[in-house]
Amino acid sequence: MWRLKIAEGEDGPYFYSTNNYVGEADLGERTEVEAARQHFYDNRHQVKPCGDLLWRMQDGIEAQACKEVPYIAYKYVRVGLDTDTQNQFSTLLAHRASSSSDVDSLIFDCCRASTFEGENPWPRFEQELKHAVVVGLNNGCEGYEVGPHGLKRRGLNFWREVSEERQVAARHPSRVKKFNPTFARPPHARPPWLCPDAWCMISGQFLREKQFEQTIPPVRVEDGEEITYDKASTALSRAVHFFSALQASDGHWPAENAGPLFFLPPLVMCVYITGHLDTVFPAEHRKEILRYVYNHQNEDGGWGLHIEGHSTMFCTVLSYICMRILGEGPDGGLDNACTRARKWIHDHGGVTYIPSWGKTWLSILGVFDWSGSNPMPPEFWILPSFLPMYPAKMWCYCRMVYMPMSYFYGKKFVGPITPLVQHLREELHTQPYDTICWRKVRHLCAKASITSWSKIWIQNQIEDLYYPHPLVQDLMWDSLYIFTEPFLNRWPFNKLREKALQVTMKHIHYEDENSRYITIGCVEKVLCMLACWVEDPEGDYFKKHLARIPDYLWVAEDGMKMQSFGSQEWDTGFAIQALLASNMTEEIAPVLARGHDFIKKSQVKDNPSGDFKSMHRHISKGSWTFSDQDHGWQVSDCTAEGLKCCLLFSMMPPEIVGEKMEPERLYNAVNVLLSLQSKNGGLPAWEPAGAQEWLELLNPTEFFADIVVEHEYVECTSSAIHALVLFQKLYPGHRKKEIENFILNAVPYLENIQNLDGSWYGNWGVCFTYGSWFALGGLAAAGKTYSNCAAMCKGVAFLLRTQLQDGGWGESYLACPKKEYVPLEGNRSNLVHTAWAMMGLIHAGQAERDPTPLHRAAKLLINSQMEDGDYPQQSHTNITTAATATTTNIIVNITIPLPTLLIFSYLNQIHSLDVVLEDTDVVRALTDYVSYAAIESLVLGASSRHGFIRLKSSHIPSSVSKGVPDFCTVYVISRGKVSSVRRASRPAPHASPLLDQIQTHKEKTAGSENHLQNSLRGSFLSPITSDMLQHYKNAKLLKCSNGCRKTLT
């Protein structure tokens, strides 16, 4: 069964971790998901992103298996023990088998043989049988082979190795041949390792394993009904209850991060070329990969660049080859998938019209000729740094893709020409392979017949060509092809080519080592792994790459897919901030503590190894990655969100959330953020952006734009503003001037990149709604308001103008490549877009001016919540580039809608009542009033001044703490932190007489602007902000015995 395993690895020569495998997992299968799979297939053309349901469905599988699945022995087991013991064991197996006949045979896992030495094995066998997880098979059961360190089953129709054996194999590669002649599966890998291994007993995980049951009844806001605090807080509690149950044991939230359809086929091609297909992808894996391919085939027979995209030559050809490699015939596949795909390819000109990345992969496979590709000379990696086009000036992803590609081009590497490759040559080309004039197809790329630049968007909707190459670029390729390449392949210039290939591999090995062979992303992972195999098929570099293939695999109801890479840290950072904002700290304290621990362990502890600047790398010490520490690549907004979480936790009691992060590590994070700011005030994502913009003219791809050099992003800039504003409040003496300058320069950047319609372009989410949410939040964090910032006014006007009739917002992913706002088809709302827009408006103070748009949107969110507290999967909300959409289900389903419900909980709950106490004795005035008003929570500020004033006033908090009744909890705040707490020992003896006053005050001001200002006094503008915990503290200044909060001034 497919199972998700969390952080259960063991270091070895081919597999190791820097953070004890925190955030790392693998996944396996359960038969009960067939209904979910069928439901997805039946509706695949309506809702194309999956709901990521499989891993949530797993439950106490070991107990269920023992109750529901019969034990049936197979023919023979050799365990390396004495004859009597084997006979006893065989008798027991036969007895177990006699009661069942509904499957031909079963395989069960045993402990390794060495554990039985020197003891009576019978009780252990009995114990193992009682708790064995059993999987029914129809054939291929030929018994075990025993090695010196464990058991190995032979002849199975899918891979299911004992975990102990994997650990031994990874630590001792010399023994691998006894178990597997080609590949030793590693002991564990980062999320999510997909292995159909039923011996994964993971107690206390996820929904059913945690015995999750939604006990809070659902709520609904009827037409014409006002949203009340009770309904908003109930919906919030249901969401928090559900979302907390999804947390993994190490503190992160597992989630899919996939969607593009050019990720997985190259991996299948790679392991086919290297001869590891059957080992890396056993039968069950191949079945799930094919399921994914079938589920996302478009109705016209092709595949899009991503699962919601129109058909493209690139992904249609790759998907066709993937199906053929995995065993489908030329006319095979579900619903004639291969036949329909081949027809689409031929109808659109044949495989010679595939974009440049496809030409490279087909040349490597042997279905294309290298002379049909534009040059990618490896000599580029030895160019001097004074040239305008130098490797360090490239965007890191572009650099890491073309590094191994240039290695293959320089070697003109071609994999084994197998019968399948020869058949593919016949099937994919529209003319005989030997008659193709390859030099004439170099610039071909599938496109529509319309060639007008003004109608380029029509082309994009039909074919691959998103970024047509300018004439100057084609001239450059032609010059390299005609003049340079012939020289570099002949003596003595071929010596330069050999040197360039060596330098290129040196860079590849450096990047591999510093990412623990995860590499920066999935496209680069496959290319670098294959390059290591080409260099040395038996080398350790390639084996280390094999050990981390599972890091990229994920299975859901739509099948097995390859992720861009994990999004553990990014998802966890937002999740924790959402949960902190819920004001349910005591109820979810263990969840917060685990999340805090995960975030601390995920911080990158060191810079890249050696002379990293000469290897074109930037500092990373103190940063956070998109996934986990092993990945090693710093990301600015991930660093900002991680820093923000740690700062928020530092203001909370350690007995609840764990020990706070050391200041030095916080300083390192700040250093990374400050080092990345550009001259224009914006912040890039990975490395400093300093290259000239004109270099984008040399973009070698056809389906991506703006990928040659690093750029600044509104999201990264806004996240950094939030984090640094909060850091400056808590650590005002650290690099004060630099942080002030950072914020001072970042604000004009946000204002300057605003579009004429008032929106901001979002680079990592769909699209203008996403960018506007971040921009408005960043401006608000920097002190800008609707009344003093024209950009904020325009941003609010854009969001209000795009709100739909049902109160929600819905934006199509087509807005990303088209770069103008495009509503969802049929003017449908999307819950995530709705939440983004709401938080953007709340940042800009919309609730104080006119809360009606927010109430309409909140009604949609509340009424859309499902029975279990989750939210339905809808259209894509994330993008990786302008042309590629991805799915991150944790963000989609719950993380974003959750905090917006919190907003309305407080909008309808908090009512301020100003009280002035007049007395010459401050301590007496406060203690007497607490007794009279039955105040259950009191927050006092301790003076941070020095000298006589501080000494004179320092006794007040301590005196009040001692003097107030024992039903009042007293919090003393100093320098923005809780310095002491005196907890109540009993409830208040009577209801507060202030309740009637507050209710009267509420009724008098209901619906008025004054009421809204009072309601929002002391609250935060958005839960995903650096001020959320301050609100949590301020909101509890005084609390009556019935839980109604009041403010005393």
FIBAVEX-412580 format. One record per residue (C-alpha): x, z, y; residue in one letter. Coordinates in steps of 0.001 Angstrom, whole numbers, padded with zeros to 6 digits, always signed. Example, Ala and Ser with C-alpha at 12.3 -4.5 7.8 and 13.67 -1.06 7.14 Angstrom:
2
+012300+007800-004500A +013670+007140-001060S 
This chain:
1049
+000000+000000+000000M +001168-000728+003517W +002150+002578+005073R +003601+003717+008370L +006639+005974+008059K +008124+007839+010981I +011791+008650+011604A +012963+008986+008010E +016354+007321+007984G +019840+008109+006791E +023015+006710+008296D +025151+004357+006274G +027750+001622+006724P +025053-000973+007490Y +022432+001170+009142F +022796+003983+011640Y +020976+005553+014548S +021974+007329+017751T +018949+009620+017995N +018150+010682+014426N +015727+007797+014007Y +013306+009159+016603V +010689+006534+017357G +011442+004609+014191E +008862+003821+011557A +007763+001476+008827D +004399+000386+007597L +002802-000452+004296G -000865-001657+002873E -004227-000245+001733R -006997-002118+000003T -009676-000631+002278E -008568-002804+005183V -009979-005985+003636E -013189-005576+005607A -011196-005319+008856A -009191-008393+007891R -012299-010416+007111Q -013940-009309+010344H -010924-010452+012323F -010853-013811+010538Y -014544-014419+011129D -014171-013707+014854N -010639-015023+015419R -011692-017715+017884H -013642-015243+020032Q -011233-012271+020205V -007705-013378+019377K -005707-010144+019831P -006087-007810+016875C -007269-004219+017213G -004143-002915+015437D -006304-000983+013003L -004238-000812+009817L -001922+002030+010675W -004799+004091+012046R -006680+003798+008763M -004097+005477+006576Q -005097+008852+005213D -003950+011332+002605G -003079+008532+000273I -001386+010607-002342E -004464+012720-002975A -006822+009770-002890Q -004679+007725-005242A -004569+010471-007824C -008343+010823-007717K -009402+007194-007631E -006749+005125-009414V -006251+005360-013202P -002781+005772-014640Y -001895+002915-016973I +001562+002711-018500A +003464-000514-018902Y +005550-001540-021849K +008749+000400-021595Y +010702+002727-019305V +014423+003346-019624R +015407+006485-017736V +018809+007195-019211G +017740+010376-021030L +017902+011440-024673D +015615+009842-027268T +013354+012876-027737D +012683+013131-024046T +011911+009428-023848Q +009506+009733-026768N +007753+012649-025093Q +007521+010668-021900F +006181+007584-023672S +003546+009697-025441T +002377+011136-022158L +002203+007674-020590L +000231+006335-023533A -002227+009198-023191H -002669+008432-019530R -003185+004754-020303A -005830+005267-022971S -008521+006250-020477S -008340+003108-018346S -008604-000601-018928S -009562-002141-015596D -006085-003361-014712V -003387-004843-016860D -000621-002473-015873S +000509+000004-013272L +003852+000911-011820I +004583+004390-010535F +007582+005837-008718D +009758+008510-010262C +012496+010678-008896C +015942+009313-009479R +017306+009959-012954A +020135+012221-011828S +017677+014886-010686T +016719+015534-014307F +020228+016212-015579E +020844+019707-016885G +017212+020778-016958E +014136+020322-019065N +012667+017083-017729P +009176+017527-019175W +007712+019641-016323P +009204+017244-013800R +007659+014244-015567F +004331+016020-015656E +004640+016830-011962Q +005607+013281-011057E +002638+011860-012927L +000244+014179-011180K +001453+013131-007764H +002498+009533-008394A +000995+006930-006139V -000138+004066-008315V -000491+000402-007491V -002248-002010-009837G -000474-005224-010796L -001601-008143-012907N +001748-009333-014188N +005487-008986-014053G +005811-005442-015404C +009019-005463-017381E +010315-001958-016870G +013069-000142-015064Y +016790-000562-014975E +018866+002536-014403V +021929+002676-012221G +024207+005657-011747P +022286+006692-008625H +018657+005914-009294G +015945+003814-010861L +015301+000146-010267K +012181-001683-011365R +012614-005244-012567R +010236-008174-012693G +007743-006965-010114L +005698-009486-008189N +006453-007673-004952F +009227-005420-003692W +008674-001707-004021R +011988+000076-004217E +012409+003825-004518V +013534+005225-001191S +016402+007127-002780E +017717+003888-004208E +017621+002236-000802R +019687+005039+000661Q +022299+004742-002066V +022418+000976-001753A +022934+001140+001978A +025686+003742+001707R +027452+002058-001224H +027213-001735-000947P +029480-002200-003949S +026684-000861-006147R +024072-003167-004730V +024665-005843-007352K +023255-003545-010004K +019999-003469-008117F +019821-006624-006078N +022345-009466-006068P +021705-010463-002460T +020586-007654-000228F +020488-003883-000079A +017364-002766+001718R +018259-000055+004229P +016891+003457+003977P +014721+003132+007023H +014261+001200+010208A +012753+001549+013666R +009012+000890+014285P +007649-000396+012302P +009399-000962+008979W +006982-002804+006795L +007549-002005+003161C +004855-001939+000505P +006153+001364-000755D +003468+003705-002047A +005947+006576-002257W +005506+007254+001447C +003953+010723+001568M +003547+011339+005257I +001517+014465+005745S -000366+015205+008921G -000296+011684+010371Q -002915+009675+012136F -006661+009915+012163L -007628+010407+008528R -004412+012118+007542E -005034+014494+010421K -008657+014696+009307Q -009635+013425+012708F -013308+013657+013459E -014832+013021+016851Q -016989+016103+017356T -017856+015479+021005I -021055+013400+021276P -020902+010172+023278P -022386+009917+026754V -023972+007100+028684R -024747+006541+032349V -028122+004857+032725E -029038+002360+035404D -029696+004115+038687G -028162+007344+037415E -025407+009068+039373E -022178+009802+037538I -021921+013547+037064T -018962+015742+036364Y -020341+016630+032944D -020557+013030+031773K -017197+012009+033205A -015441+015043+031747S -017140+014560+028380T -015952+010968+028174A -012494+012127+029192L -012410+014857+026541S -013487+012397+023852R -010714+010007+024880A -008070+012736+024924V -009224+014059+021557H -008986+010600+019993F -005759+009567+021671F -003933+012770+020753S -004658+012106+017083A -002787+008791+017276L +000531+010402+018155Q +003290+010111+015552A +005135+013134+014238S +008203+012453+016384D +006174+012260+019588G +005654+008567+020271H +002553+006411+019860W +003043+003568+017379P +001664+000258+018602A +001972-003450+018155E +003913-005411+020759N +003482-009020+019699A +001510-012156+020505G +003932-015093+020971P +003886-017441+017977L +007494-018591+018192F +008859-015186+017146F +008318-015073+013385L +008934-018647+012078P +012627-018688+013124P +013159-015467+011145L +011601-017089+008085V +013828-020131+008605M +016892-017920+009018C +016454-015976+005778V +015633-019232+003991Y +018895-020791+005191I +020930-017733+004199T +019261-017450+000788G +017596-014091+001416H +013982-015194+001663L +012731-013543-001522D +014564-010315-000786T +013557-009906+002834V +010046-011261+002317F +008710-010475-001164P +005348-011811-002286A +003225-009264-000437E +005114-009856+002780H +004724-013614+002425R +001009-013174+001849K +000635-011217+005098E +002803-013627+007086I +000641-016517+005936L -002451-014515+006830R -001108-014187+010376Y -000334-017902+010587V -003812-018877+009363Y -005586-016410+011623N -004033-017854+014769H -004317-021553+014063Q -006401-023195+016763N -009489-025186+015932E -007671-028448+016693D -005097-027654+013975G -002222-026573+016215G -000755-023281+017352W -000239-022107+020921G +002788-020563+022521L +000932-017264+022042H -002219-016330+020176I -004556-017188+023071E -002724-020324+024156G -003580-023997+023801H -001805-025862+021004S +001829-026797+021574T +004258-028957+019650M +006820-026156+019584F +004733-023547+017779C +002765-026016+015685T +005952-027426+014149V +007456-023960+013629L +004257-022666+012012S +004061-025710+009744Y +007642-025212+008576I +006949-021505+008082C +004003-022268+005790M +006032-024767+003774R +008974-022381+003344I +006605-019625+002201L +005293-021806-000611G +002412-023852+000741E +002324-027522-000229G +002043-030384+002249P -001736-030292+001888D -002041-026555+001237G -002970-023536+003275G -006258-021869+004091L -008828-024359+005413D -006338-027221+004939N -003982-025573+007423A -000979-027771+006601C -002906-031032+006666T -004552-030213+009976R -001232-029123+011496A +000595-032248+010361R -002177-034431+011775K -001900-032628+015123W +001878-033196+015158I +001569-036906+014369H -001271-037401+016854D +000977-036025+019580H +004006-038197+018910G +005806-036462+016068G +008430-033785+015948V +010843-035580+018284T +008626-034347+021138Y +009396-030720+020394I +011025-028772+023300P +014743-027977+023364S +014490-024629+021553W +012640-026393+018752G +015228-029149+018635K +017908-026493+018173T +016119-024754+015290W +015256-028018+013587L +018884-029153+013885S +020026-025903+012287I +017508-026370+009458L +018489-030021+008946G +015201-031622+010029V +016705-032893+013291F +020110-034191+014292D +022331-032382+016774W +022868-035644+018655S +019192-035452+019595G +019726-032218+021559S +021102-031733+025033N +024591-030161+025076P +025022-026400+025000M +028824-026173+025194P +030306-022818+024141P +033010-023393+026741E +030535-021964+029220F +031518-018470+028011W +035118-018893+029108I +034397-020159+032632L +036105-018258+035484P +034008-015754+037388S +034420-017433+040807F +032180-020319+039791L +028539-020185+040938P +027302-020573+037351M +028965-017779+035424Y +027590-015832+032403P +027348-012517+034256A +025068-014149+036841K +022518-015177+034242M +019413-013223+033340W +020369-011151+030334C +017717-012665+028048Y +018730-016203+028942C +022370-015276+028402R +021674-013700+025023M +019624-016681+023777V +022057-019397+024737Y +025117-017482+023561M +024401-017976+019823P +022726-021332+020466M +025943-022617+022018S +027839-021300+018996Y +025671-023370+016655F +025943-026384+018925Y +029714-026102+019145G +030019-025956+015354K +027180-028473+014823K +026040-026148+012073F +023441-027400+009598V +021997-025334+006777G +021777-026458+003159P +019857-029729+002757I +017411-028672+000078T +014583-030752-001406P +012183-028921+000913L +014248-029951+003962V +014169-033566+002802Q +010398-033376+002376H +010043-031895+005871L +011976-034849+007298R +009395-037171+005789E +006379-035060+006738E +007187-034268+010376L +008635-037514+011722H +006538-040578+012489T +009305-042947+011371Q +011974-042827+008651P +014562-040164+009432Y +017528-042548+009139D +016079-044991+011682T +015632-042532+014565I +017765-043196+017662C +018643-039587+018399W +020229-040087+021810R +016911-041392+023132K +014911-038310+022140V +017010-035697+023970R +014698-035490+026978H +011423-035894+025111L +008924-033062+025409C +005260-033200+024479A +003076-033697+027509K -000158-035324+028589A -000305-038845+029890S -000919-037517+033409I +002451-037244+035158T +001522-036521+038745S +003162-033344+040009W -000109-032401+041681S -001753-032419+038254K +000992-030629+036376I -001389-027810+035428W -003483-030274+033414I -000344-031110+031449Q +000293-027460+030775N -003137-026985+029293Q -002510-029731+026765I +001146-029657+025786E +004498-027879+026014D +005828-029026+029361L +005462-026128+031797Y +008726-026601+033680Y +009688-030304+034037P +013420-030708+034448H +014498-032010+037859P +016554-035170+038027L +019754-033301+038852V +019508-031374+035603Q +018971-034487+033504D +022012-036039+035162L +024050-032972+034276M +022969-033098+030611W +023705-036819+030443D +027167-036320+031899S +027997-033603+029404L +026575-035666+026551Y +028349-038918+027405I +031679-037768+028822F +032426-034147+027938T +031315-033719+024343E +033343-036629+022890P +036534-035163+024378F +035868-031577+023270L +035480-032715+019685N +038852-034489+019557R +042421-033256+019580W +043830-031630+021624P +040631-030606+023438F +039122-029363+020209N +041519-026434+020476K +039615-025396+023579L +036399-025671+021598R +037811-023392+018886E +038854-020839+021502K +035410-020972+023098A +033729-020392+019735L +035902-017331+019129Q +035058-015876+022549V +031367-016574+021978T +031394-014693+018674M +033257-011835+020325K +030411-011489+022813H +027813-011711+020036I +029512-008945+018053H +029767-006788+021167Y +026074-007103+021898E +025214-006450+018262D +027267-003271+018102E +025922-001875+021359N +022312-002409+020294S +022884-001123+016735R +022093-004677+015545Y +018635-004623+017074I +019868-006934+019885T +017978-007306+023142I +014937-009002+021593G +013524-010827+018603C +014520-014374+019611V +018092-013234+020121E +018039-011094+016973K +017489-014038+014641V +020023-016268+016378L +022751-013608+016415C +022093-012695+012791M +022402-016290+011680L +025585-016713+013745A +027123-013757+011911C +026193-015345+008580W +027685-018681+009623V +030899-016898+010558E +031064-014884+007304D +028188-014963+004785P +029546-011885+002986E +030637-009994+006089G +029499-006581+007228D +028163-007982+010505Y +025490-009930+008672F +024629-007011+006389K +024150-004764+009392K +021779-007340+010844H +019793-007467+007624L +019382-003714+007732A +017488-003978+011019R +015164-006875+010318I +012317-004412+009610P +012611-003054+013156D +010733-006101+014335Y +007965-006326+011748L +004430-005067+012159W +001305-005521+010083V -002280-005360+011286A -005616-006729+010193E -004546-010217+011295D -001414-010127+009118G +002318-009516+009414M +004005-010497+012633K +007287-010152+014478M +007333-008037+017616Q +009286-008816+020762S +010758-005389+019992F +009305-001923+020031G +007568-000513+023100S +007766+003135+022081Q +009239+004589+025261E +007102+002519+027612W +003895+003390+025804D +004817+007049+025452T +005716+007387+029126G +002304+006166+030236F +000526+008085+027498A +002141+011377+028463I +001328+010913+032137Q -002272+010140+031251A -002533+013249+029094L -000867+015425+031718L -003418+014203+034205A -006285+015258+031953S -005793+018915+032907N -006182+019864+029232M -002678+021238+028848T -003552+024199+026687E -005711+022156+024323E -003045+019469+023768I +000106+021564+024187A +001653+020444+020853P +001022+016799+021729V +002748+017223+025084L +005660+019098+023520A +006254+016352+020947R +006024+013661+023614G +008466+015545+025817H +010898+015856+022925D +010642+012146+022161F +011278+011142+025765I +014314+013404+026023K +015763+012059+022780K +015135+008474+023846S +017329+008601+026940Q +020497+006522+026680V +023438+008916+026644K +026355+006546+027300D +027318+003285+028936N +028077+000265+026745P +031333+000663+024910S +034763-000342+026200G +035214-002543+029234D +031522-003347+029506F +031829-005133+032840K +034043-007792+031304S +031316-008261+028697M +028750-008861+031461H +026962-005517+031030R +025725-002977+033575H +025759+000811+033385I +023138+002298+031065S +023986+006014+030921K +020919+008016+031883G +018487+005128+031509S +015540+004607+029226W +014935+001433+027264T +011654-000246+026476F +011827+001067+022912S +014265+003796+021907D +017826+004940+022386Q +019270+002711+019669D +018244-000400+021588H +020640+000507+024378G +019416-001923+027065W +018492-000137+030288Q +015191-001102+031939V +014473+000027+035484S +010749+000750+035271D +011137+002389+031843C +013841+004565+033381T +011561+005429+036302A +008647+006334+034024E +010887+008376+031722G +012397+010196+034686L +008945+010870+036102K +007774+012399+032821C +010797+014669+032588C +010359+015806+036188L +006704+016596+035568L +007557+018544+032432F +010254+020455+034314S +007510+022015+036449M +005590+023275+033440M +006135+026399+031331P +008769+025712+028649P +006816+027742+026109E +004144+025030+026311I +006095+021789+026644V +009614+022704+025594G +012846+023108+027497E +013243+020937+030553K +015885+018237+030746M +019263+019210+032139E +019731+018253+035824P +022832+016209+035012E +020795+013885+032828R +018217+013505+035589L +021018+012653+038002Y +022226+009947+035609N +018773+008373+035604A +018673+008392+039393V +022094+006780+039453N +020848+003887+037321V +017869+003291+039608L +019949+003391+042773L +022503+000999+041279S +019902-001666+040603L +018296-002107+044043Q +018838-005521+045595S +019575-006309+049208K +015934-007276+049791N +014851-003797+048700G +013318-004862+045401G +014298-003723+041942L +015071-006011+038985P +014288-004993+035434A +017617-004991+033563W +020642-005804+035688E +021428-006227+039408P +020002-009449+040814A +022705-011168+042801G +022822-014802+041715A +021661-017655+043896Q +018058-018753+043463E +019040-022442+043289W +020486-021806+039847L +016905-021911+038555E +017173-025676+038956L +019387-025575+035861L +016695-023945+033695N +017226-025619+030295P +013840-024670+028837T +010636-026642+029241E +008030-023942+028619F +009440-021098+030751F +010119-020853+034467A +012370-018513+036447D +014467-017432+033467I +018012-018368+034509V +018796-015478+036868V +017464-011958+037300E +014680-011410+039838H +013086-008434+041563E +009665-007230+040433Y +006864-005398+042181V +006240-003203+039122E +009836-002036+038804C +010121-001360+042527T +006902+000658+042657S +007760+002724+039564S +011130+003581+041054A +009546+004665+044348I +007219+007028+042484H +010031+008552+040458A +012443+008984+043360L +009812+010503+045653V +009088+013157+043028L +012791+013664+042331F +013479+014168+046026Q +010811+016880+046180K +012352+018794+043293L +016034+018114+044010Y +016188+017581+047785P +019945+018026+047984G +020998+015333+045508H +021933+011992+047112R +019299+012587+049748K +020395+009871+052143K +020707+007217+049421E +017247+007962+048067I +015737+007850+051541E +017389+004482+052185N +016186+003232+048806F +012570+004018+049662I +012974+002778+053221L +014150-000625+051937N +011724-000820+049022A +008574-000547+051145V +009263-003717+053214P +009973-005560+049961Y +006506-004685+048660L +004944-005712+051955E +006878-008988+052169N +006044-010291+048699I +002306-009822+049133Q +000320-013044+048748N -001866-014436+051514L -005024-013364+049687D -003822-009741+049669G -002747-009645+046007S +000619-009128+044382W +001845-011215+041458Y +002328-009078+038333G +005213-010119+036132N +004531-007946+033082W +000755-007715+033053G -002231-009960+033744V -001639-010553+036586C -002672-010108+040202F -004785-007095+039279T -001797-005548+037540Y +000628-006286+040363G -001778-005000+043004S -002238-001701+041162W +001520-001116+041127F +002081-002263+044700A -000672-000076+046155L +000647+002884+044182G +004177+002340+045409G +003083+002063+049022L +000967+005213+048730A +003835+007149+047146A +006037+006140+050079A +003509+007553+052541G +001616+004404+053489K -002146+004640+053947T -005071+002339+054548Y -005017+003262+058222S -001329+002641+058909N -000440-000218+056517C -001820-003745+056860A -000582-004674+053375A -002665-001895+051867M -005758-003069+053746C -005308-006601+052458K -004693-005348+048923G -007903-003322+048961V -009835-006316+050291A -008511-008458+047417F -009586-005963+044772L -013033-005449+046289L -013489-009200+046574R -012737-009775+042883T -014950-006990+041524Q -017633-008376+039199L -021345-007757+039174Q -021159-005234+036322D -018661-003155+038295G -015579-004258+036376G -012678-006620+036850W -011581-009387+034524G -008609-011719+034987E -007501-014517+032678S -003925-014752+031417Y -003998-018287+032864L -003421-016695+036253A +000163-015986+035143C +001375-019566+034625P -000941-021016+037263K +000122-018333+039764K -003288-018031+041350E -006154-015700+040534Y -008245-016959+037586V -011238-014881+036427P -012021-014515+032759L -014248-017217+031351E -017891-016403+031959G -016955-013788+034574N -016450-011205+031859R -014996-007795+032616S -011920-006395+030929N -011724-002608+030661L -007981-002441+031232V -008169-004662+034307H -011021-002486+035523T -008919+000645+035154A -005948-000971+036921W -008121-002025+039856A -009724+001407+040078M -006393+003170+040274M -005155+000711+042864G -008198+001440+045014L -007826+005188+044538I -004192+004915+045629H -005429+003280+048813A -008012+005990+049515G -011102+003964+048659Q -012938+007101+047513A -012705+008529+051002E -014184+005398+052612R -016791+004129+050171D -016805+005362+046557P -019533+002975+045421T -017156+000366+043893P -015381+003138+041985L -018620+004612+040690H -019761+001200+039459R -016462+000691+037637A -016487+004200+036181A -019954+003602+034790K -018643+000541+032945L -015752+002514+031458L -017919+005423+030344I -020554+003178+028778N -017908+001093+026981S -016404+004008+025082Q -016886+003728+021334M -018151+006357+018909E -014688+007688+018068D -013528+007851+021706G -011540+004623+021563D -012166+001465+023567Y -012782-002043+022183P -009999-004606+021938Q -010499-007403+024439Q -008392-010240+025798S -004664-010169+026501H -003484-007861+029267T +000317-008135+028985N +002784-010945+029573I +006522-011334+028995T +007064-014451+031080T +004690-016562+033103A +003781-018604+030033A +003793-015987+027257T +001207-013287+026659A +001715-010220+024465T -000453-007471+023057T +000320-003765+023361T -002680-002056+021851N -001989+001528+022899I -002082+000503+026550I -005025-001807+025901V -007204+000640+024026N -006849+004020+025641I -003898+004887+027857T -005205+003200+030974I -008976+003899+030730P -008278+007562+029972L -006887+008629+033369P -009513+006764+035343T -012146+008913+033681L -010132+011894+034804L -010394+010737+038395I -014140+010900+038238F -014119+014219+036447S -012462+015699+039519Y -014385+013624+042027L -017549+015220+040705N -016117+018653+039965Q -013938+019860+042817I -015700+021192+045888H -013700+022963+048547S -014813+026027+050440L -012588+027227+053243D -012393+031014+053518V -010554+032854+056306V -009497+036445+055563L -008669+038656+058555E -006686+041815+057856D -003461+043393+058971T -002511+043944+055318D -002145+040604+053507V -001849+042144+050041V -004938+044257+050483R -006974+041339+051871A -006145+039124+048902L -006665+041736+046198T -009968+042874+047661D -011266+039319+047938Y -010229+038482+044367V -012230+041496+043165S -015266+040615+045276Y -015325+036858+044468A -014388+037204+040753A -011450+034838+041186I -009913+034105+037761E -006890+032067+038904S -004778+032661+042000L -001758+030617+043059V +000629+032065+045622L +003541+030401+047351G +006749+032408+047557A +008795+031875+050711S +011919+029768+050252S +013371+030676+053631R +016496+032708+053997H +017478+035810+055877G +015249+038460+057374F +011995+036452+057089I +012511+035942+053389R +013265+039625+052772L +010282+040708+054803K +007814+038467+052953S +009260+038481+049452S +007232+041504+048350H +003840+039836+048930I +003573+037733+045718P +004840+040535+043504S +002591+043077+045229S -000449+040833+044859V +000400+040214+041187S +000417+043960+040583K -002635+044693+042691G -005218+042098+041646V -007655+042959+038823P -006634+042195+035248D -009171+039358+034936F -007146+037220+037386C -004133+035128+036370T -001568+034916+039190V +000840+031981+039509Y +003768+032293+041915V +005194+028971+043119I +008692+028686+044546S +010488+025459+045454R +007768+023412+043804G +007987+025231+040472K +006196+028083+038754V +008567+031007+039205S +006376+033661+037547S +003009+034091+035865V +000942+037227+035390R -001762+036368+032915R -005260+037847+032782A -006151+040173+029910S -009933+039868+030105R -012645+037660+031605P -014223+038339+034985A -016945+041025+034758P -019506+039090+036808H -020235+035663+038237A -018768+034866+041622S -021092+035274+044626P -019410+032177+046076L -021205+029884+043628L -024357+029733+045699D -022344+029013+048829Q -020504+026159+047123I -023696+024654+045750Q -025332+024816+049183T -022256+023250+050723H -022333+020479+048111K -025989+019687+048741E -025533+019549+052500K -022606+017161+052317T -023711+015073+049311A -023230+011364+049967G -021396+011871+053233S -017816+011011+054055E -017149+014682+054774N -018250+015539+051242H -015844+012994+049773L -012944+014300+051801Q -013658+017838+050625N -014033+016639+047049S -010666+014973+047117L -008786+017698+048995R -005722+018582+047000G -006388+015999+044302S -004111+013170+043305F -004604+009524+044178L -003946+008372+040627S -003129+010112+037379P -000214+007793+036794I +001626+009121+039827T +004297+011628+040560S +001768+013943+042209D -000438+014567+039180M +001055+017898+038216L +000953+019103+041790Q -002768+018435+041671H -003005+020310+038421Y -001528+023338+040185K -003368+022965+043465N -006721+022483+041776A -006416+025912+040171K -005836+027867+043343L -008954+029930+042761L -011389+029678+039877K -014713+031454+039531C -015838+032981+036280S -017914+029918+035366N -014986+027556+035839G -015933+026219+039283C -012782+025658+041306R -012441+026662+044973K -009667+026587+047547T -008819+029627+049656L -006995+029109+052972T 
